[in-house]
Amino acid sequence: MKKIMIAICLVASAYFCASCKRVEVDLAGGTAIAKMAGFWDVTVDAVDTDKQYYEDPYGLGVIPLMTYNTSDNSTEQMWIDDCGKFWNYKFKVDIYYPGRTFHTTDGWTPYDAENTGNAVIYSGKIMEGMGHNVHGQPCDSISFILKFSDDDPSVDHYLVHGIRHGGY
């Protein structure tokens, strides 16, 4: 009986091993701007017209920001979106992918679908490995200067800066 059980186990093992074959899966590739696209944890600081700097003037703390490719997968533009957590903006910016820089080039750009105001971004930069997450490990960082046409006249601009979201 013992020999029969061993034979059955050997046959079953051979059957299961033969039925397990590697299946190649065609995984989707990255986008044309994969190293600039992402989910970011940012802070918004303000600079007034007297050049006084205010850390997190609205007490928002760390907020989400998304950068992602356009529908035509362009290497010259991307979307930037504050996920409705700051000024509710979402618009396209021009990018220079090799330098990981971005900005608006046509001056004031409508920042939402309702055209409630315009915004301008300049000095946008994504720096690979130049930020640090909560565990001190290197991660990508982002920073840019942002102005709104419908803002308080005493605010000159905002400095938006942060790191790539790491899931913590």
N, C-alpha and C positions, 0 to 999 in steps of 0.2 A: 504494500500500500504506500509505503514511504517513497519507493521508486516512482510510482505512478504520480504522486503529488509533485515530486521534483520535476518530472517530465512535463506535467501540465504547466507548472510555473515557468519552465524554460520556453515552452511553446508560446505561452501568453506573453512573456517578455519579448520574444522575437516578433510576435505579431504587433505589439504596441510600438516597439522601436521602428519597425518597418512602416507603420502607418503615420509616424511623425516625420514629416519632411518639411524642410524650410520653405516657407512661402515668401516670395519677394513681394514687397508692398511698394507701390509707387507713391512715395510721400510727396506732399506738396512742397514746392520750393519756396524760398524766401522772396520777399519783394525786392524791387530795385533799390530801395532805400532802407534795407533791413537794419543797418547799424544806426540809423537816425530815428527809426520808428520805435515806439514803445510807450510804456505806462510809467509815469514819473511821479514822485512825491516831491512837491515844491512848496516853497514859502514865498509869499508876496510882501516885499518891503516897499516903502514909499519914499520919494524924495520931493520935497516941496520946492517952490520957486526960489526960496532963499538957500537952496542946496542943503537943507537939513535932512538928515537920514532918519527914518522911522521904521524900526523893526516891527513887522506884522501889525500895522496900524489898526486893522479891523478885527484882530484877535482870531483869525481863521485857523492859525496853526498850520500844520502840513495838510495840503489839499492835493487831489489828484489832477494830473495833466496828461493828455494823450497826444502823441504825434503819430501820424500814420500816412500811408501812401494814398495817392489820388486814384481814382477809378481806372485811369489809363496807365497806372504804374510808372509814372514819370520819374525821372532822375533830376528834374528841375523844380518840382514843387512838392509840398506835403501839406497835410491838414494839421492844424494845431487847435486843441479843444480843451477848455478848462472844465469840462463835464458839468457845467452849470454851478460850480462851487465858488466862483469869484465874481466875474462880470458877465457870466453866461456868454462867452465868446467862442466862436468856431469859424475859422476862415483859413484860406490857403496862404502859405508863405512861399517865397522863392528860396531855393536852397542851392548851395554849392556842395555837392555830395563829397568830393575828395577832401575838402577842408572841414566838413561837418558844420557848416555855417548856414544861417537862415535869416531872412528879413523880408519886409514888404518893400517892393520897389516903386510902386505907383503912388507913394504917399499914403494918404488916409484910405483905408480899406473898410468897407462895411463888415462889421464883425458878427452879425447875426442875420437870420433869415428875415426878420421884421425890419431890417435897416433902421434900427433905433439909434445907431451911432456909428462912428468910424473909429478905427484903431490903427496904430502904426507900431511895428516891431523892428527894432534894429539891434545890432551887436549880438544876435543869437548864435549860440555855439554849443555843440555837444562835444564833450571831451571824454574820450574813452579811457576808463580806468582811473580817472582823476578824482572821483568822489569816494566816500567811505560809508558803508552801510552801518547799521546799529551794532554789528559785531566787529567793526573795524576793518572789514574786508574791502578791497578795492571794487568799485563799480563805476559805471558811467555817470557823468554829471551833465546838467543842462543849465544854461543861464541866458537871459535876454532882457532887454529893456522894452517896456510896453507903455504906450500912451493912449488915452481915450479922448475923443473929441467932446464927449458929453460928461466929462469929469469935473469935479470941483476945481475952479481956476487956481486955487492955491497949490494943487498937486501938479508938479512938473512931470513926473513919470514914476513908473513902478519898476522895481528890479525883481524879476521872477527867477528863482534859482532853486536847484534841488538835485536829487539823485534818481537813478533808475529804480523803480519799485522792485524790491526783492522778495516780497511776500511776507515780510515780518510785520 
